[in-house]
Amino acid sequence: MTNLTAKDLDVLSHVLTGEEMACKKAKIYANTLTDAALAQEMERIAAAHAERFGALYALLGGKS
């Protein structure tokens, strides 16, 4: 891993927070939607956000 500057870490922190929140919101939407197709799409979107979160977290040396 390359050395990250304080600014890089700050940006990554904000992006991680955004991905985490988007994942949580998509899961909430999936659980409240009555249309099965839309609920399934929200689950897919939540999984995509979770995958991006994991990839970004791995950049910081964490385990996803």
PDB file of N, CA, C and O in Angstrom:
ATOM      1  N   MET A   1       0.843  -1.183   0.000  1.00  0.00           N
ATOM      2  CA  MET A   1       0.000   0.000   0.000  1.00  0.00           C
ATOM      3  C   MET A   1       0.879   1.234   0.000  1.00  0.00           C
ATOM      4  O   MET A   1       1.894   1.280   0.695  1.00  0.00           O
ATOM      5  N   THR A   2       0.497   2.220  -0.767  1.00  0.00           N
ATOM      6  CA  THR A   2       1.246   3.468  -0.794  1.00  0.00           C
ATOM      7  C   THR A   2       0.908   4.279   0.447  1.00  0.00           C
ATOM      8  O   THR A   2      -0.140   4.099   1.067  1.00  0.00           O
ATOM      9  N   ASN A   3       1.804   5.159   0.785  1.00  0.00           N
ATOM     10  CA  ASN A   3       1.561   6.023   1.937  1.00  0.00           C
ATOM     11  C   ASN A   3       0.468   7.023   1.590  1.00  0.00           C
ATOM     12  O   ASN A   3       0.531   7.699   0.563  1.00  0.00           O
ATOM     13  N   LEU A   4      -0.515   7.107   2.444  1.00  0.00           N
ATOM     14  CA  LEU A   4      -1.626   8.024   2.231  1.00  0.00           C
ATOM     15  C   LEU A   4      -1.415   9.278   3.060  1.00  0.00           C
ATOM     16  O   LEU A   4      -0.978   9.219   4.210  1.00  0.00           O
ATOM     17  N   THR A   5      -1.732  10.401   2.460  1.00  0.00           N
ATOM     18  CA  THR A   5      -1.624  11.663   3.173  1.00  0.00           C
ATOM     19  C   THR A   5      -2.826  11.820   4.101  1.00  0.00           C
ATOM     20  O   THR A   5      -3.792  11.060   4.026  1.00  0.00           O
ATOM     21  N   ALA A   6      -2.749  12.799   4.957  1.00  0.00           N
ATOM     22  CA  ALA A   6      -3.864  13.096   5.854  1.00  0.00           C
ATOM     23  C   ALA A   6      -5.112  13.449   5.044  1.00  0.00           C
ATOM     24  O   ALA A   6      -6.225  13.074   5.412  1.00  0.00           O
ATOM     25  N   LYS A   7      -4.919  14.166   3.948  1.00  0.00           N
ATOM     26  CA  LYS A   7      -6.051  14.541   3.090  1.00  0.00           C
ATOM     27  C   LYS A   7      -6.662  13.287   2.449  1.00  0.00           C
ATOM     28  O   LYS A   7      -7.884  13.163   2.370  1.00  0.00           O
ATOM     29  N   ASP A   8      -5.810  12.361   1.992  1.00  0.00           N
ATOM     30  CA  ASP A   8      -6.301  11.113   1.416  1.00  0.00           C
ATOM     31  C   ASP A   8      -7.148  10.353   2.435  1.00  0.00           C
ATOM     32  O   ASP A   8      -8.234   9.869   2.116  1.00  0.00           O
ATOM     33  N   LEU A   9      -6.647  10.256   3.648  1.00  0.00           N
ATOM     34  CA  LEU A   9      -7.372   9.549   4.708  1.00  0.00           C
ATOM     35  C   LEU A   9      -8.693  10.223   5.028  1.00  0.00           C
ATOM     36  O   LEU A   9      -9.695   9.557   5.287  1.00  0.00           O
ATOM     37  N   ASP A  10      -8.690  11.556   5.009  1.00  0.00           N
ATOM     38  CA  ASP A  10      -9.924  12.303   5.272  1.00  0.00           C
ATOM     39  C   ASP A  10     -10.962  12.020   4.180  1.00  0.00           C
ATOM     40  O   ASP A  10     -12.134  11.783   4.474  1.00  0.00           O
ATOM     41  N   VAL A  11     -10.525  12.047   2.938  1.00  0.00           N
ATOM     42  CA  VAL A  11     -11.439  11.783   1.822  1.00  0.00           C
ATOM     43  C   VAL A  11     -11.962  10.350   1.897  1.00  0.00           C
ATOM     44  O   VAL A  11     -13.160  10.117   1.736  1.00  0.00           O
ATOM     45  N   LEU A  12     -11.070   9.391   2.141  1.00  0.00           N
ATOM     46  CA  LEU A  12     -11.493   7.999   2.260  1.00  0.00           C
ATOM     47  C   LEU A  12     -12.491   7.814   3.397  1.00  0.00           C
ATOM     48  O   LEU A  12     -13.449   7.051   3.270  1.00  0.00           O
ATOM     49  N   SER A  13     -12.272   8.497   4.482  1.00  0.00           N
ATOM     50  CA  SER A  13     -13.177   8.418   5.616  1.00  0.00           C
ATOM     51  C   SER A  13     -14.576   8.899   5.228  1.00  0.00           C
ATOM     52  O   SER A  13     -15.575   8.269   5.575  1.00  0.00           O
ATOM     53  N   HIS A  14     -14.638  10.003   4.516  1.00  0.00           N
ATOM     54  CA  HIS A  14     -15.933  10.546   4.088  1.00  0.00           C
ATOM     55  C   HIS A  14     -16.627   9.610   3.097  1.00  0.00           C
ATOM     56  O   HIS A  14     -17.838   9.401   3.176  1.00  0.00           O
ATOM     57  N   VAL A  15     -15.858   9.052   2.171  1.00  0.00           N
ATOM     58  CA  VAL A  15     -16.436   8.139   1.189  1.00  0.00           C
ATOM     59  C   VAL A  15     -16.931   6.859   1.871  1.00  0.00           C
ATOM     60  O   VAL A  15     -18.000   6.349   1.536  1.00  0.00           O
ATOM     61  N   LEU A  16     -16.151   6.342   2.828  1.00  0.00           N
ATOM     62  CA  LEU A  16     -16.582   5.158   3.577  1.00  0.00           C
ATOM     63  C   LEU A  16     -17.885   5.435   4.309  1.00  0.00           C
ATOM     64  O   LEU A  16     -18.788   4.599   4.305  1.00  0.00           O
ATOM     65  N   THR A  17     -17.988   6.576   4.926  1.00  0.00           N
ATOM     66  CA  THR A  17     -19.213   6.942   5.634  1.00  0.00           C
ATOM     67  C   THR A  17     -20.390   7.002   4.664  1.00  0.00           C
ATOM     68  O   THR A  17     -21.481   6.526   4.977  1.00  0.00           O
ATOM     69  N   GLY A  18     -20.168   7.585   3.493  1.00  0.00           N
ATOM     70  CA  GLY A  18     -21.228   7.672   2.492  1.00  0.00           C
ATOM     71  C   GLY A  18     -21.677   6.309   2.000  1.00  0.00           C
ATOM     72  O   GLY A  18     -22.874   6.058   1.858  1.00  0.00           O
ATOM     73  N   GLU A  19     -20.716   5.425   1.737  1.00  0.00           N
ATOM     74  CA  GLU A  19     -21.061   4.078   1.280  1.00  0.00           C
ATOM     75  C   GLU A  19     -21.822   3.311   2.363  1.00  0.00           C
ATOM     76  O   GLU A  19     -22.783   2.599   2.073  1.00  0.00           O
ATOM     77  N   GLU A  20     -21.383   3.466   3.608  1.00  0.00           N
ATOM     78  CA  GLU A  20     -22.060   2.784   4.713  1.00  0.00           C
ATOM     79  C   GLU A  20     -23.501   3.270   4.848  1.00  0.00           C
ATOM     80  O   GLU A  20     -24.419   2.467   5.008  1.00  0.00           O
ATOM     81  N   MET A  21     -23.691   4.569   4.783  1.00  0.00           N
ATOM     82  CA  MET A  21     -25.041   5.124   4.914  1.00  0.00           C
ATOM     83  C   MET A  21     -25.924   4.709   3.739  1.00  0.00           C
ATOM     84  O   MET A  21     -27.094   4.376   3.931  1.00  0.00           O
ATOM     85  N   ALA A  22     -25.377   4.726   2.534  1.00  0.00           N
ATOM     86  CA  ALA A  22     -26.158   4.333   1.359  1.00  0.00           C
ATOM     87  C   ALA A  22     -26.580   2.873   1.460  1.00  0.00           C
ATOM     88  O   ALA A  22     -27.701   2.519   1.094  1.00  0.00           O
ATOM     89  N   CYS A  23     -25.687   2.031   1.954  1.00  0.00           N
ATOM     90  CA  CYS A  23     -26.005   0.613   2.137  1.00  0.00           C
ATOM     91  C   CYS A  23     -27.138   0.444   3.147  1.00  0.00           C
ATOM     92  O   CYS A  23     -28.092  -0.295   2.902  1.00  0.00           O
ATOM     93  N   LYS A  24     -27.028   1.126   4.270  1.00  0.00           N
ATOM     94  CA  LYS A  24     -28.057   1.025   5.310  1.00  0.00           C
ATOM     95  C   LYS A  24     -29.412   1.518   4.804  1.00  0.00           C
ATOM     96  O   LYS A  24     -30.439   0.894   5.069  1.00  0.00           O
ATOM     97  N   LYS A  25     -29.414   2.633   4.080  1.00  0.00           N
ATOM     98  CA  LYS A  25     -30.665   3.174   3.561  1.00  0.00           C
ATOM     99  C   LYS A  25     -31.290   2.232   2.539  1.00  0.00           C
ATOM    100  O   LYS A  25     -32.503   2.023   2.545  1.00  0.00           O
ATOM    101  N   ALA A  26     -30.467   1.663   1.664  1.00  0.00           N
ATOM    102  CA  ALA A  26     -30.998   0.738   0.664  1.00  0.00           C
ATOM    103  C   ALA A  26     -31.604  -0.491   1.339  1.00  0.00           C
ATOM    104  O   ALA A  26     -32.629  -1.002   0.888  1.00  0.00           O
ATOM    105  N   LYS A  27     -30.979  -0.969   2.415  1.00  0.00           N
ATOM    106  CA  LYS A  27     -31.536  -2.113   3.147  1.00  0.00           C
ATOM    107  C   LYS A  27     -32.867  -1.752   3.792  1.00  0.00           C
ATOM    108  O   LYS A  27     -33.802  -2.553   3.788  1.00  0.00           O
ATOM    109  N   ILE A  28     -32.952  -0.549   4.345  1.00  0.00           N
ATOM    110  CA  ILE A  28     -34.211  -0.095   4.947  1.00  0.00           C
ATOM    111  C   ILE A  28     -35.297  -0.017   3.875  1.00  0.00           C
ATOM    112  O   ILE A  28     -36.420  -0.475   4.086  1.00  0.00           O
ATOM    113  N   TYR A  29     -34.956   0.565   2.724  1.00  0.00           N
ATOM    114  CA  TYR A  29     -35.928   0.662   1.633  1.00  0.00           C
ATOM    115  C   TYR A  29     -36.371  -0.726   1.183  1.00  0.00           C
ATOM    116  O   TYR A  29     -37.555  -0.956   0.935  1.00  0.00           O
ATOM    117  N   ALA A  30     -35.416  -1.651   1.078  1.00  0.00           N
ATOM    118  CA  ALA A  30     -35.740  -3.016   0.648  1.00  0.00           C
ATOM    119  C   ALA A  30     -36.725  -3.672   1.610  1.00  0.00           C
ATOM    120  O   ALA A  30     -37.594  -4.437   1.193  1.00  0.00           O
ATOM    121  N   ASN A  31     -36.586  -3.372   2.887  1.00  0.00           N
ATOM    122  CA  ASN A  31     -37.468  -3.978   3.888  1.00  0.00           C
ATOM    123  C   ASN A  31     -38.831  -3.305   3.975  1.00  0.00           C
ATOM    124  O   ASN A  31     -39.767  -3.887   4.522  1.00  0.00           O
ATOM    125  N   THR A  32     -38.962  -2.096   3.448  1.00  0.00           N
ATOM    126  CA  THR A  32     -40.239  -1.390   3.551  1.00  0.00           C
ATOM    127  C   THR A  32     -41.032  -1.367   2.245  1.00  0.00           C
ATOM    128  O   THR A  32     -42.230  -1.085   2.251  1.00  0.00           O
ATOM    129  N   LEU A  33     -40.368  -1.663   1.127  1.00  0.00           N
ATOM    130  CA  LEU A  33     -41.074  -1.654  -0.153  1.00  0.00           C
ATOM    131  C   LEU A  33     -42.018  -2.848  -0.246  1.00  0.00           C
ATOM    132  O   LEU A  33     -41.683  -3.953   0.182  1.00  0.00           O
ATOM    133  N   THR A  34     -43.192  -2.614  -0.806  1.00  0.00           N
ATOM    134  CA  THR A  34     -44.151  -3.712  -0.974  1.00  0.00           C
ATOM    135  C   THR A  34     -44.016  -4.359  -2.354  1.00  0.00           C
ATOM    136  O   THR A  34     -44.460  -5.490  -2.551  1.00  0.00           O
ATOM    137  N   ASP A  35     -43.418  -3.661  -3.292  1.00  0.00           N
ATOM    138  CA  ASP A  35     -43.183  -4.224  -4.622  1.00  0.00           C
ATOM    139  C   ASP A  35     -41.942  -5.115  -4.549  1.00  0.00           C
ATOM    140  O   ASP A  35     -40.844  -4.634  -4.268  1.00  0.00           O
ATOM    141  N   ALA A  36     -42.117  -6.404  -4.801  1.00  0.00           N
ATOM    142  CA  ALA A  36     -41.018  -7.371  -4.663  1.00  0.00           C
ATOM    143  C   ALA A  36     -39.854  -7.067  -5.599  1.00  0.00           C
ATOM    144  O   ALA A  36     -38.695  -7.236  -5.222  1.00  0.00           O
ATOM    145  N   ALA A  37     -40.152  -6.624  -6.804  1.00  0.00           N
ATOM    146  CA  ALA A  37     -39.079  -6.325  -7.761  1.00  0.00           C
ATOM    147  C   ALA A  37     -38.248  -5.134  -7.292  1.00  0.00           C
ATOM    148  O   ALA A  37     -37.022  -5.143  -7.396  1.00  0.00           O
ATOM    149  N   LEU A  38     -38.924  -4.112  -6.777  1.00  0.00           N
ATOM    150  CA  LEU A  38     -38.195  -2.945  -6.269  1.00  0.00           C
ATOM    151  C   LEU A  38     -37.390  -3.300  -5.019  1.00  0.00           C
ATOM    152  O   LEU A  38     -36.263  -2.834  -4.849  1.00  0.00           O
ATOM    153  N   ALA A  39     -37.966  -4.119  -4.154  1.00  0.00           N
ATOM    154  CA  ALA A  39     -37.263  -4.545  -2.954  1.00  0.00           C
ATOM    155  C   ALA A  39     -36.013  -5.334  -3.321  1.00  0.00           C
ATOM    156  O   ALA A  39     -34.965  -5.158  -2.699  1.00  0.00           O
ATOM    157  N   GLN A  40     -36.113  -6.191  -4.313  1.00  0.00           N
ATOM    158  CA  GLN A  40     -34.962  -6.966  -4.771  1.00  0.00           C
ATOM    159  C   GLN A  40     -33.885  -6.043  -5.354  1.00  0.00           C
ATOM    160  O   GLN A  40     -32.694  -6.252  -5.120  1.00  0.00           O
ATOM    161  N   GLU A  41     -34.295  -5.043  -6.098  1.00  0.00           N
ATOM    162  CA  GLU A  41     -33.342  -4.085  -6.658  1.00  0.00           C
ATOM    163  C   GLU A  41     -32.638  -3.306  -5.548  1.00  0.00           C
ATOM    164  O   GLU A  41     -31.441  -3.038  -5.646  1.00  0.00           O
ATOM    165  N   MET A  42     -33.361  -2.943  -4.506  1.00  0.00           N
ATOM    166  CA  MET A  42     -32.741  -2.245  -3.371  1.00  0.00           C
ATOM    167  C   MET A  42     -31.735  -3.158  -2.664  1.00  0.00           C
ATOM    168  O   MET A  42     -30.694  -2.687  -2.207  1.00  0.00           O
ATOM    169  N   GLU A  43     -32.029  -4.439  -2.572  1.00  0.00           N
ATOM    170  CA  GLU A  43     -31.072  -5.391  -1.990  1.00  0.00           C
ATOM    171  C   GLU A  43     -29.811  -5.451  -2.840  1.00  0.00           C
ATOM    172  O   GLU A  43     -28.703  -5.510  -2.307  1.00  0.00           O
ATOM    173  N   ARG A  44     -29.976  -5.438  -4.164  1.00  0.00           N
ATOM    174  CA  ARG A  44     -28.827  -5.453  -5.073  1.00  0.00           C
ATOM    175  C   ARG A  44     -27.993  -4.185  -4.899  1.00  0.00           C
ATOM    176  O   ARG A  44     -26.763  -4.236  -4.890  1.00  0.00           O
ATOM    177  N   ILE A  45     -28.668  -3.059  -4.764  1.00  0.00           N
ATOM    178  CA  ILE A  45     -27.978  -1.786  -4.571  1.00  0.00           C
ATOM    179  C   ILE A  45     -27.241  -1.780  -3.238  1.00  0.00           C
ATOM    180  O   ILE A  45     -26.107  -1.306  -3.159  1.00  0.00           O
ATOM    181  N   ALA A  46     -27.871  -2.301  -2.197  1.00  0.00           N
ATOM    182  CA  ALA A  46     -27.219  -2.378  -0.882  1.00  0.00           C
ATOM    183  C   ALA A  46     -25.964  -3.235  -0.963  1.00  0.00           C
ATOM    184  O   ALA A  46     -24.936  -2.889  -0.380  1.00  0.00           O
ATOM    185  N   ALA A  47     -26.041  -4.349  -1.682  1.00  0.00           N
ATOM    186  CA  ALA A  47     -24.880  -5.233  -1.820  1.00  0.00           C
ATOM    187  C   ALA A  47     -23.746  -4.530  -2.572  1.00  0.00           C
ATOM    188  O   ALA A  47     -22.574  -4.704  -2.237  1.00  0.00           O
ATOM    189  N   ALA A  48     -24.094  -3.747  -3.574  1.00  0.00           N
ATOM    190  CA  ALA A  48     -23.068  -3.013  -4.334  1.00  0.00           C
ATOM    191  C   ALA A  48     -22.372  -1.992  -3.436  1.00  0.00           C
ATOM    192  O   ALA A  48     -21.152  -1.841  -3.500  1.00  0.00           O
ATOM    193  N   HIS A  49     -23.135  -1.297  -2.604  1.00  0.00           N
ATOM    194  CA  HIS A  49     -22.535  -0.331  -1.677  1.00  0.00           C
ATOM    195  C   HIS A  49     -21.647  -1.045  -0.658  1.00  0.00           C
ATOM    196  O   HIS A  49     -20.568  -0.558  -0.320  1.00  0.00           O
ATOM    197  N   ALA A  50     -22.100  -2.191  -0.175  1.00  0.00           N
ATOM    198  CA  ALA A  50     -21.311  -2.958   0.790  1.00  0.00           C
ATOM    199  C   ALA A  50     -19.996  -3.429   0.157  1.00  0.00           C
ATOM    200  O   ALA A  50     -18.950  -3.428   0.806  1.00  0.00           O
ATOM    201  N   GLU A  51     -20.061  -3.826  -1.104  1.00  0.00           N
ATOM    202  CA  GLU A  51     -18.849  -4.270  -1.808  1.00  0.00           C
ATOM    203  C   GLU A  51     -17.855  -3.114  -1.957  1.00  0.00           C
ATOM    204  O   GLU A  51     -16.657  -3.287  -1.736  1.00  0.00           O
ATOM    205  N   ARG A  52     -18.360  -1.939  -2.331  1.00  0.00           N
ATOM    206  CA  ARG A  52     -17.474  -0.774  -2.455  1.00  0.00           C
ATOM    207  C   ARG A  52     -16.885  -0.393  -1.101  1.00  0.00           C
ATOM    208  O   ARG A  52     -15.710  -0.038  -1.006  1.00  0.00           O
ATOM    209  N   PHE A  53     -17.707  -0.468  -0.053  1.00  0.00           N
ATOM    210  CA  PHE A  53     -17.210  -0.175   1.288  1.00  0.00           C
ATOM    211  C   PHE A  53     -16.056  -1.118   1.632  1.00  0.00           C
ATOM    212  O   PHE A  53     -15.021  -0.680   2.134  1.00  0.00           O
ATOM    213  N   GLY A  54     -16.236  -2.396   1.362  1.00  0.00           N
ATOM    214  CA  GLY A  54     -15.196  -3.378   1.654  1.00  0.00           C
ATOM    215  C   GLY A  54     -13.913  -3.109   0.894  1.00  0.00           C
ATOM    216  O   GLY A  54     -12.820  -3.234   1.447  1.00  0.00           O
ATOM    217  N   ALA A  55     -14.042  -2.743  -0.367  1.00  0.00           N
ATOM    218  CA  ALA A  55     -12.857  -2.461  -1.184  1.00  0.00           C
ATOM    219  C   ALA A  55     -12.114  -1.229  -0.664  1.00  0.00           C
ATOM    220  O   ALA A  55     -10.885  -1.226  -0.594  1.00  0.00           O
ATOM    221  N   LEU A  56     -12.856  -0.196  -0.303  1.00  0.00           N
ATOM    222  CA  LEU A  56     -12.228   1.013   0.234  1.00  0.00           C
ATOM    223  C   LEU A  56     -11.589   0.747   1.590  1.00  0.00           C
ATOM    224  O   LEU A  56     -10.494   1.231   1.878  1.00  0.00           O
ATOM    225  N   TYR A  57     -12.274  -0.018   2.409  1.00  0.00           N
ATOM    226  CA  TYR A  57     -11.744  -0.346   3.739  1.00  0.00           C
ATOM    227  C   TYR A  57     -10.442  -1.137   3.607  1.00  0.00           C
ATOM    228  O   TYR A  57      -9.514  -0.961   4.397  1.00  0.00           O
ATOM    229  N   ALA A  58     -10.388  -2.007   2.605  1.00  0.00           N
ATOM    230  CA  ALA A  58      -9.178  -2.801   2.372  1.00  0.00           C
ATOM    231  C   ALA A  58      -7.997  -1.885   2.017  1.00  0.00           C
ATOM    232  O   ALA A  58      -6.853  -2.196   2.348  1.00  0.00           O
ATOM    233  N   LEU A  59      -8.267  -0.773   1.354  1.00  0.00           N
ATOM    234  CA  LEU A  59      -7.203   0.184   1.026  1.00  0.00           C
ATOM    235  C   LEU A  59      -6.550   0.744   2.289  1.00  0.00           C
ATOM    236  O   LEU A  59      -5.377   1.118   2.289  1.00  0.00           O
ATOM    237  N   LEU A  60      -7.320   0.793   3.340  1.00  0.00           N
ATOM    238  CA  LEU A  60      -6.796   1.319   4.605  1.00  0.00           C
ATOM    239  C   LEU A  60      -6.085   0.250   5.416  1.00  0.00           C
ATOM    240  O   LEU A  60      -5.600   0.515   6.516  1.00  0.00           O
ATOM    241  N   GLY A  61      -6.026  -0.946   4.878  1.00  0.00           N
ATOM    242  CA  GLY A  61      -5.357  -2.031   5.575  1.00  0.00           C
ATOM    243  C   GLY A  61      -6.271  -2.821   6.470  1.00  0.00           C
ATOM    244  O   GLY A  61      -5.817  -3.696   7.208  1.00  0.00           O
ATOM    245  N   GLY A  62      -7.568  -2.523   6.417  1.00  0.00           N
ATOM    246  CA  GLY A  62      -8.536  -3.269   7.207  1.00  0.00           C
ATOM    247  C   GLY A  62      -8.928  -4.546   6.506  1.00  0.00           C
ATOM    248  O   GLY A  62      -8.584  -4.757   5.343  1.00  0.00           O
ATOM    249  N   LYS A  63      -9.632  -5.381   7.196  1.00  0.00           N
ATOM    250  CA  LYS A  63     -10.123  -6.621   6.613  1.00  0.00           C
ATOM    251  C   LYS A  63     -11.609  -6.484   6.360  1.00  0.00           C
ATOM    252  O   LYS A  63     -12.360  -6.065   7.241  1.00  0.00           O
ATOM    253  N   SER A  64     -12.035  -6.836   5.157  1.00  0.00           N
ATOM    254  CA  SER A  64     -13.462  -6.706   4.843  1.00  0.00           C
ATOM    255  C   SER A  64     -14.200  -7.995   5.004  1.00  0.00           C
ATOM    256  O   SER A  64     -15.409  -8.046   4.777  1.00  0.00           O
TER     257      SER A  64
END
